[in-house]
Amino acid sequence: METMAAEGKCVAHHEGRVVFATGCAPGDTADIELTRIKSSFLEGRAVRITALSPDRSQPFCQHFGLCGGCSWQHINYATQLKYKQQQVIDNLERIGGLDLPPVTPIIGSELQQHYRNRLDFTFTASRWMTREELDAGGTMGQPGLGFHIPKMYDRVFDVHTCHLMPDEIDVLRNRVRDVAIKNDIPFFDLRRQIGYLRTLTIRRTTAGNLMIILQVAYDEPKWLEIILNEIAEHHPSATSINYIINGKRNDTFHDLNIVTWKGESWITEYMSRPTGEGSLQFRIGPKSFYQTNSQQAAVLYHAAWKLAGIKSTDLVYDLYTGTGTIANYVAADSKKVIGLEYVAAAVEDARINSSLNGNSNTEFYAGDMKDLLNDEFLSVHGRPDVIITDPPRAGMHGDVVKMLAKAGAERIVYISCNPATQARDLKLLCENYRIEAVQPVDMFPQTMHVENIVLLTKK
Ligand SMILES: C[S@@+](CC[C@H](N)C(=O)[O-])C[C@H]1O[C@@H](n2cnc3c(N)ncnc32)[C@H](O)[C@@H]1O
């Protein structure tokens, strides 16, 4: 296997055609069983590794291979970083057709396990059984609480240990599953859409406070009490315990009422600046986005702040602001910061975050970016000197990219968790802007995902 492709598959060549393979590592020699044959490429999976790559590492998780989470844990961290850096360059050059300055080396994450602050687990009335479990006499139809198997919306395997959050989270999740089974509380059947327990979301601050969000299908107070009491009794660090009644066909809850059963309806994260000059605090509600690797979020913001080069006379727009984290990070250096965000609850948090951090020069507005950011908004609020934009994986809507070009800021800092959509957007922006710097950052060790910051200056 010669290298790694953008989606995390290994790449080799066979008789002039490129081969994309799963189940191996770059540097391996492997026998590949082909699953797709096209005139220009072949796809397959490794059925036998005949020589192991020197870049391999021993997988640490018992669920490796089944879980979609840490699919790169068989590759050592230095090699992961090398391929992430390459992924950024490939996307920007191939999809964007962009001329790049030298790309600064990727900033690795100090924590390579236990780095996440949020996990979403799904209850299932019939958990996925592995071949080994079935061979050992296991039967189908057992309840479970865990993660979806990649690309299978109705297949969930039971998680015993997950190395993405600290051990306490394993204890809590396994306790919830066990108490539900002991009390005959029905787990949800994803195919038939019947049952009671749907999802369990756990968020954690660096200081160890937990937010719990339990989703159930209908109102049954005695079952809710059993589960939530069990959590409250054994996990005093759970300072925000919430539940949601969700009778919909899907598990998204941005449009549902959240009931705080015990404690506060938020958790507070503290972030130290890597320079050591002061710290910030952010209130995070159940519906609000927060960067999932808290420690590395400070590194990401610091890198973006450095690239932004904000002056005390600058009007800054922070697009896709979430709970106003970046807006507050840069507020002290700016004349004024305007944050825009879709989720109204996150905007409320953003305003509170400004007062918690003593920033009186921020303003936040809620709405869909493509509707909110228009000519009228620019004439009412003023043209920005600096724009920081941090859209979701899908990147920016075409109309937003056009408005960015029109707004005419001197500098744009574009943060992205998907270099492919970032490349697409940059291609358009580069009609008016030039790329000054590219800084990849690893927010997601053991996965193929990479974050990237690009600084653009007006031509
Ligand atoms: C990658 S997050 C970045 C949040 C924030 N900058 C941070 O660092 O925490 C993207 C944010 O964009 C928001 N968002 C997604 N689609 C949007 C849209 N169409 N209009 C406005 N905001 C949107 C999400 O709710 C989320 O808060």
The ligand as an SDF file (V2000), in Angstrom:
LIG
                    3D

 27 29  0  0  0  0  0  0  0  0999 V2000
  -18.0680   24.1080   13.1000 C   0  0  0  0  0  0  0  0  0  0  0  0
  -19.2460   24.9120   14.1120 S   0  0  0  0  0  0  0  0  0  0  0  0
  -18.3000   26.2880   14.6190 C   0  0  0  0  0  0  0  0  0  0  0  0
  -18.7830   26.9950   15.8720 C   0  0  0  0  0  0  0  0  0  0  0  0
  -17.8240   27.9570   16.5210 C   0  0  0  0  0  0  0  0  0  0  0  0
  -17.1280   28.7870   15.5770 N   0  0  0  0  0  0  0  0  0  0  0  0
  -16.8690   27.2330   17.4420 C   0  0  0  0  0  0  0  0  0  0  0  0
  -15.6540   27.2580   17.2210 O   0  0  0  0  0  0  0  0  0  0  0  0
  -17.3330   26.6650   18.4450 O   0  0  0  0  0  0  0  0  0  0  0  0
  -20.3700   25.5100   12.9520 C   0  0  0  0  0  0  0  0  0  0  0  0
  -21.5160   26.3130   13.4910 C   0  0  0  0  0  0  0  0  0  0  0  0
  -22.3000   26.7440   12.3760 O   0  0  0  0  0  0  0  0  0  0  0  0
  -23.6530   26.7200   12.7310 C   0  0  0  0  0  0  0  0  0  0  0  0
  -24.4070   26.6300   11.4560 N   0  0  0  0  0  0  0  0  0  0  0  0
  -24.6100   25.5400   10.6860 C   0  0  0  0  0  0  0  0  0  0  0  0
  -25.3090   25.8630    9.5850 N   0  0  0  0  0  0  0  0  0  0  0  0
  -25.5450   27.1970    9.6400 C   0  0  0  0  0  0  0  0  0  0  0  0
  -26.2290   28.1210    8.7900 C   0  0  0  0  0  0  0  0  0  0  0  0
  -26.7850   27.7150    7.6520 N   0  0  0  0  0  0  0  0  0  0  0  0
  -26.2880   29.4080    9.1730 N   0  0  0  0  0  0  0  0  0  0  0  0
  -25.6940   29.8250   10.3160 C   0  0  0  0  0  0  0  0  0  0  0  0
  -25.0380   28.9990   11.1590 N   0  0  0  0  0  0  0  0  0  0  0  0
  -24.9700   27.6940   10.8400 C   0  0  0  0  0  0  0  0  0  0  0  0
  -23.7800   25.5190   13.6410 C   0  0  0  0  0  0  0  0  0  0  0  0
  -24.9310   25.6060   14.4650 O   0  0  0  0  0  0  0  0  0  0  0  0
  -22.4690   25.5850   14.4210 C   0  0  0  0  0  0  0  0  0  0  0  0
  -22.6310   26.3380   15.5980 O   0  0  0  0  0  0  0  0  0  0  0  0
  1  2  1  0
  2  3  1  0
  2 10  1  0
  3  4  1  0
  4  5  1  0
  5  6  1  0
  5  7  1  0
  7  8  2  0
  7  9  1  0
 10 11  1  0
 11 12  1  0
 11 26  1  0
 12 13  1  0
 13 14  1  0
 13 24  1  0
 14 15  1  0
 14 23  1  0
 15 16  2  0
 16 17  1  0
 17 18  1  0
 17 23  2  0
 18 19  1  0
 18 20  2  0
 20 21  1  0
 21 22  2  0
 22 23  1  0
 24 25  1  0
 24 26  1  0
 26 27  1  0
M  CHG  2   2   1   9  -1
M  END
$$$$
